Amino acid sequence: MRQLRLILRQWKRWYAILWAIATCLLIGLTNCTPSQDSTGSSTSPTAAQQVIVFGSVSDPTNLEPGNYEDLYTGYVTRQIYDQLLDAEPGTTELVPSLATEWAASEDGLTWTFTLREGVMFHDGTPFNAEAVKANVERWWDPASPLGFRDAGKNYVIWKALFNGFKGEEGSLLQAVNVVDDRTIQFVLREPFAGFPSAIAAGYFGMASPTAIEQAGADYGTAGSVAVGTGAFQFVEWRTGDRVVLKKNPNYWKEGLPKADQLVIRTIKDASARMVELRTGNIDFTINLSPEQRAEIERVPEIDEKLSSPFNVGYLALNTSYEPFSKPEVRRAIAAAINKPAMIDAFWGGLATTDGHFTPPALSQYQDPNVTDYEYNPEAAKQQLADSGYPNGFDLDLWYPDASGAVFPAPKFIAEAIAADLTDVGIRVNLNTKDWAGYLADRLNPPGFQAFMLAWGGDYGDPDNFYYSHFGPGSTDDIGGWRSDRVITLLNQARQESDESVRATLYAEVDRILFDEALRIPLVHTQTLMAQRKDLQGWVPSPLGAESFETVTK
């Protein structure tokens, strides 16, 4: 606890310094009118045009549907692309989007989607069933000429949600068939009641096959193009600075988008984002520090927004690292971390901790006998000794380089974890790197020995949390760990329509994963966000990134 107090004191001192710098900047900027370049781009808007500016935390990794996993990329791609289905704003309830109707066959193996008429991609080419097929095959089929896998594109999120690629034994999708211009069918290996929700995940926006073919492997990278059917069209991406989008004048939703131009700025530091918000250089932002709640309350021009805690922040332990091949050692790590003290120290009343990988909103699918790992450093030390590590071991612990929705102060949280592990004899070396490299390198063998990561739900079902982290093909970052029992339970739950039966199946998964301690749940948190009072129409989604088509001021 003493070490945690020192870390917390350091964090507060660091925050105070940043706040002082921010205040000085604010004084200097208060009487200044923002230049066109502070909100605009090389394509400057006219005085009559409405520009909205969003403060993001990190650059997108790319602008390519199906080839990313992170929230910050999603905030950009959700503006450019539409999915077949969407969620009602502020909820997880499915609503039509590029598809107007969807239904399963009697045996549950074929899903048929009816597509919206008259929708065009930004490049003027038509959206139709052939375009859907080209996009899906790009993600699913390694032989797709539009996949450019030889350039390093891997589409790992497809494998995580749909159990593999074409030709692999476990692949849920078996075929995608064009019935006619407005009808597409997906043929599955086995029934999956959640298929519409999964294909509606924000990763799977529809891109122009023509644009992909013309751009080749560069599609979606900085300096190339990004062409969808969405509310905004891509203008430019200045890496490390901003992505600029403009209104799609031919958007299929009448009267939308409200804004003429959308600028998504990269501002890694939460204090800097708050300065930009207070001065009016940005209109809304996400992932603020709990320490900033009091500041928001003091500023009359700013309103607080909170998201629902539909997420998990976890510590992953890679089983390819010899000590973590033993579940007893992994459980010792879990017992060594004082999670309640960390929650009190870093999340300011906006978070909870427990032993469940799924968030509290999905408690009906959890084992009620699973509570949490008891903080007990003496028992952890004894467990390590009994497992062959009486003197501990060396450990490389990785943490994200920027504050996020779930980890508001990742460096200091990592230091707190390291301090707890040091107390039981583990010699921790802390590491970080840029966000895109962090996500990629954890998957490159042998991967990170231990790392912090977070997951926000893509659809309102435990399948999205479990299958994406413990299903076939989704455990490369933890040494390829596999449990046939877990996979059997997850597959049964996917096929089952009776919710009481599904709850029983998922409760067993919950218990097994608690005992295995592979991705140790650290936190479920509300995300602190803020906007200028004159902004209207922003409805944060519990599923992460949302479209800004209705945002205006």
TARA-V225650 format. One record per backbone hydrogen bond with DSSP energy under -0.5 kcal/mol. CO is the residue of the C=O (numbers start at 1). NH is the residue of the N-H. If there is no record, write none. Layout:
co={CO	CO}
nh={NH	NH}
//
This chain:
co={1	2	3	4	5	6	7	8	9	10	11	12	13	14	15	16	17	18	19	20	21	22	23	24	25	26	29	32	35	35	36	36	42	46	49	50	50	52	53	53	54	54	55	56	63	64	70	71	72	73	73	74	76	76	77	79	80	82	83	84	84	86	88	93	95	98	99	101	103	105	108	109	110	111	112	113	113	114	114	116	119	121	125	126	128	129	130	131	132	133	134	135	136	137	140	140	141	144	144	148	148	149	155	155	156	157	158	159	162	162	165	168	172	175	177	177	180	181	182	183	183	184	185	185	186	186	187	187	192	194	195	196	198	201	203	203	205	207	208	209	210	211	212	215	216	218	220	221	225	226	226	227	228	231	233	236	237	238	238	241	242	243	244	244	245	246	247	248	252	253	260	261	262	263	263	264	265	265	269	270	271	272	273	274	275	276	276	276	277	283	284	285	288	289	290	292	293	294	295	296	298	299	301	303	305	308	309	310	312	313	313	314	314	315	316	316	317	318	320	321	322	323	325	326	326	327	328	329	330	331	332	333	334	335	336	337	338	339	340	341	342	343	347	350	352	359	360	362	363	366	367	369	371	374	376	377	378	379	380	381	382	383	384	385	389	393	395	395	396	396	397	398	406	407	407	409	410	411	412	413	414	415	416	417	418	419	420	421	421	422	426	427	428	429	431	433	434	435	436	437	438	440	441	443	444	449	450	451	453	455	459	461	461	462	462	463	463	466	466	466	467	471	475	475	475	476	478	478	483	484	485	486	487	488	489	490	491	492	494	497	498	499	500	501	502	503	504	505	506	507	508	509	510	511	512	513	513	518	518	519	520	523	524	526	527	527	528	529	530	531	532	536	537	538	541	543	544	548	549	549	552}
nh={5	6	7	8	9	10	11	12	13	14	15	16	17	18	19	20	21	22	23	24	25	26	27	28	29	30	32	34	38	39	39	40	44	49	51	260	261	263	283	284	56	265	286	267	65	67	74	75	76	76	77	78	79	80	81	232	230	206	98	97	99	95	91	88	86	116	97	114	112	108	192	188	105	186	103	115	184	100	101	119	127	124	121	128	132	133	134	135	136	137	138	139	140	141	142	166	144	147	148	151	153	152	158	159	160	161	162	163	172	173	168	171	189	187	179	185	183	129	115	179	180	113	177	187	111	188	174	175	195	198	199	200	201	204	66	205	207	209	212	213	214	215	216	218	219	221	63	224	220	228	234	208	122	248	246	244	239	241	242	266	238	264	235	236	262	233	249	251	254	256	247	52	245	54	265	243	56	267	273	274	275	276	277	278	279	280	281	282	280	532	55	530	528	292	293	296	297	298	299	299	300	302	533	531	529	310	311	457	455	522	523	316	453	520	318	451	319	321	322	324	325	326	327	329	330	331	332	333	334	335	336	337	337	376	338	339	342	343	344	345	346	347	350	526	524	362	363	365	366	368	370	371	355	376	380	381	382	383	384	385	386	387	389	388	392	427	397	429	398	450	431	452	408	404	410	413	414	415	416	417	418	419	420	421	422	423	424	424	426	425	428	395	430	397	399	401	438	439	440	441	442	443	444	445	447	318	398	316	314	312	461	464	465	465	466	467	468	469	470	471	471	474	478	480	481	479	319	481	487	488	489	490	491	492	493	494	495	496	193	499	502	503	504	505	506	507	508	509	510	511	512	513	514	515	516	517	518	317	520	521	315	313	352	528	307	529	288	305	285	303	535	552	539	540	544	545	541	551	257	258	536}
//
